[in-house]
Amino acid sequence: MRKSNYIVVVTRFNTYFNVRTNVIYERAVFNRINQNDSDSVDDFITRLYSQVDKCRYGNLRDEMIRDRIAVGIKDKSLSEKLQLDSELTLERAVTQVRNAELVKLQQKDLQESHHPKIVERVQSRPRNNSNSKGCPACGYWCLKNQHRCPAASARCYQCGKFGHFRRMCNVS
């Protein structure tokens, strides 16, 4: 009997003192959640999950999260793709947005690892002048011997030939 009395007292206490949530407000907050430029997909999804429990959607909880992911992600082409999928589930939506973000990060990493050395060297090299010896094609200290000269596929605006920049052209 004491245990049941305790449960009744605690339940009444909690119902009396608990602040009632404004479900309309909480749903409005949930429906305004979008992925910011600085948010990763996981940050965005975490914010959705933390807000959705305050909304009391019941059985619609997963569908509401799925819909918010589909319209709230910053990648608009992926958003359109998700919205066109009539069989989209929460699990598939989460998997697709995570995979898309991963592929973009990998592509960015591949592009950066392929070009930064060349860009850095081109920007930091002195131009070829009478006091320094640089590449005869671009005027910088490039990697012409390794086929990385930025002028290798460039067309000269002065003579029209390929393989050097106008400032390095010998045609007067």
C-alpha positions as CSV (number, residue, x, y, z in Angstrom):
1,M,0.0,0.0,0.0
2,R,2.8,2.5,0.8
3,K,4.3,2.0,-2.7
4,S,1.0,2.7,-4.4
5,N,0.4,5.8,-2.3
6,Y,3.9,7.0,-3.1
7,I,3.3,6.6,-6.9
8,V,-0.1,8.4,-6.6
9,V,1.5,11.3,-4.7
10,V,4.4,11.7,-7.1
11,T,2.1,11.5,-10.1
12,R,-0.2,14.2,-8.7
13,F,2.8,16.3,-7.7
14,N,4.3,16.1,-11.2
15,T,1.0,17.0,-12.9
16,Y,0.4,19.9,-10.7
17,F,4.0,21.4,-10.9
18,N,5.0,20.4,-14.5
19,V,4.9,23.3,-16.9
20,R,2.7,22.4,-19.8
21,T,4.4,22.7,-23.2
22,N,2.9,24.8,-25.9
23,V,2.7,22.1,-28.6
24,I,1.8,24.7,-31.3
25,Y,5.0,26.6,-30.5
26,E,7.2,23.5,-30.4
27,R,5.9,22.3,-33.7
28,A,6.5,25.7,-35.3
29,V,10.1,25.6,-34.0
30,F,10.4,22.1,-35.4
31,N,9.1,23.1,-38.8
32,R,11.6,26.0,-39.1
33,I,14.6,23.9,-38.5
34,N,16.8,23.9,-41.6
35,Q,20.4,22.9,-42.1
36,N,22.7,25.9,-41.8
37,D,25.8,26.4,-43.9
38,S,28.0,25.5,-40.9
39,D,25.9,22.4,-39.9
40,S,26.9,19.0,-40.8
41,V,24.1,16.6,-41.7
42,D,24.4,14.9,-38.4
43,D,24.1,18.2,-36.5
44,F,21.0,19.0,-38.5
45,I,19.4,15.6,-37.8
46,T,20.4,15.8,-34.1
47,R,18.5,19.1,-33.8
48,L,15.5,17.6,-35.4
49,Y,15.5,14.6,-33.0
50,S,15.9,16.8,-30.0
51,Q,13.0,19.0,-31.0
52,V,10.5,16.4,-32.3
53,D,9.8,14.9,-28.9
54,K,8.4,18.2,-27.7
55,C,5.9,18.2,-30.6
56,R,3.8,15.1,-29.6
57,Y,3.5,13.8,-33.1
58,G,2.9,10.2,-31.9
59,N,2.9,7.7,-34.8
60,L,3.9,10.5,-37.2
61,R,7.2,11.2,-35.5
62,D,9.4,9.4,-38.0
63,E,7.5,10.8,-41.0
64,M,7.8,14.3,-39.7
65,I,11.6,14.0,-39.2
66,R,11.9,12.5,-42.7
67,D,9.9,15.3,-44.2
68,R,12.0,17.9,-42.4
69,I,15.2,16.3,-43.6
70,A,13.8,16.3,-47.2
71,V,12.9,20.0,-47.2
72,G,15.4,21.3,-44.7
73,I,18.8,20.2,-46.1
74,K,20.9,22.8,-47.7
75,D,21.6,20.8,-50.9
76,K,18.6,21.7,-53.0
77,S,19.2,19.2,-55.7
78,L,19.3,16.4,-53.1
79,S,16.2,17.9,-51.5
80,E,14.3,17.7,-54.8
81,K,15.5,14.1,-55.3
82,L,14.2,13.1,-51.8
83,Q,10.9,14.8,-52.3
84,L,10.3,12.9,-55.6
85,D,10.9,9.5,-53.9
86,S,7.4,8.3,-53.0
87,E,8.9,5.3,-51.1
88,L,11.2,7.4,-49.0
89,T,11.6,6.3,-45.4
90,L,13.4,8.0,-42.5
91,E,16.2,5.5,-42.7
92,R,16.7,5.9,-46.4
93,A,16.6,9.7,-46.1
94,V,19.2,9.8,-43.4
95,T,21.4,7.3,-45.3
96,Q,21.1,9.4,-48.5
97,V,21.9,12.7,-47.0
98,R,24.8,11.3,-45.0
99,N,26.2,9.6,-48.1
100,A,25.8,12.8,-50.2
101,E,27.7,14.8,-47.5
102,L,30.4,12.1,-47.4
103,V,30.9,12.1,-51.1
104,K,31.1,15.9,-51.2
105,L,33.7,15.9,-48.5
106,Q,35.7,13.2,-50.3
107,Q,35.5,15.1,-53.6
108,K,36.6,18.3,-51.9
109,D,39.5,16.4,-50.4
110,L,40.5,14.9,-53.7
111,Q,40.4,18.3,-55.4
112,E,42.4,20.0,-52.7
113,S,45.0,17.2,-52.6
114,H,45.4,17.4,-56.4
115,H,45.7,21.1,-56.8
116,P,46.9,23.0,-53.7
117,K,50.6,22.4,-54.3
118,I,50.4,23.8,-57.8
119,V,48.3,26.8,-56.7
120,E,50.5,27.5,-53.7
121,R,53.6,27.5,-55.9
122,V,52.1,29.6,-58.6
123,Q,51.0,32.2,-56.2
124,S,54.2,32.2,-54.1
125,R,56.7,32.1,-57.0
126,P,58.4,35.2,-58.2
127,R,57.8,36.2,-61.8
128,N,60.6,35.7,-64.2
129,N,62.6,38.8,-64.6
130,S,66.2,39.7,-65.2
131,N,67.3,38.9,-61.7
132,S,65.7,35.4,-61.4
133,K,65.4,32.4,-63.6
134,G,62.0,30.9,-63.8
135,C,60.1,28.7,-66.2
136,P,60.3,30.1,-69.8
137,A,56.7,29.2,-70.3
138,C,54.9,30.7,-67.3
139,G,57.6,32.9,-65.6
140,Y,57.3,31.2,-62.2
141,W,59.3,28.5,-60.5
142,C,57.0,25.7,-61.6
143,L,57.3,22.0,-62.0
144,K,57.7,22.0,-65.8
145,N,59.9,19.0,-65.6
146,Q,57.1,17.1,-63.8
147,H,54.5,18.4,-66.4
148,R,52.8,20.7,-63.8
149,C,53.5,24.0,-65.5
150,P,50.3,26.1,-65.4
151,A,51.1,27.3,-68.9
152,A,51.4,23.8,-70.4
153,S,48.0,23.9,-72.0
154,A,47.6,27.7,-72.2
155,R,47.4,29.7,-75.4
156,C,49.4,32.8,-75.8
157,Y,47.3,35.9,-76.4
158,Q,50.2,37.5,-78.3
159,C,51.3,34.9,-80.9
160,G,48.4,32.4,-80.6
161,K,50.7,29.4,-79.9
162,F,50.1,26.9,-77.1
163,G,52.5,26.3,-74.2
164,H,53.3,29.7,-72.8
165,F,51.8,32.9,-71.4
166,R,51.8,36.2,-73.2
167,R,54.2,37.8,-70.8
168,M,56.7,35.1,-71.6
169,C,56.2,35.3,-75.4
170,N,59.4,36.0,-77.4
171,V,57.5,37.4,-80.4
172,S,57.7,41.2,-80.4
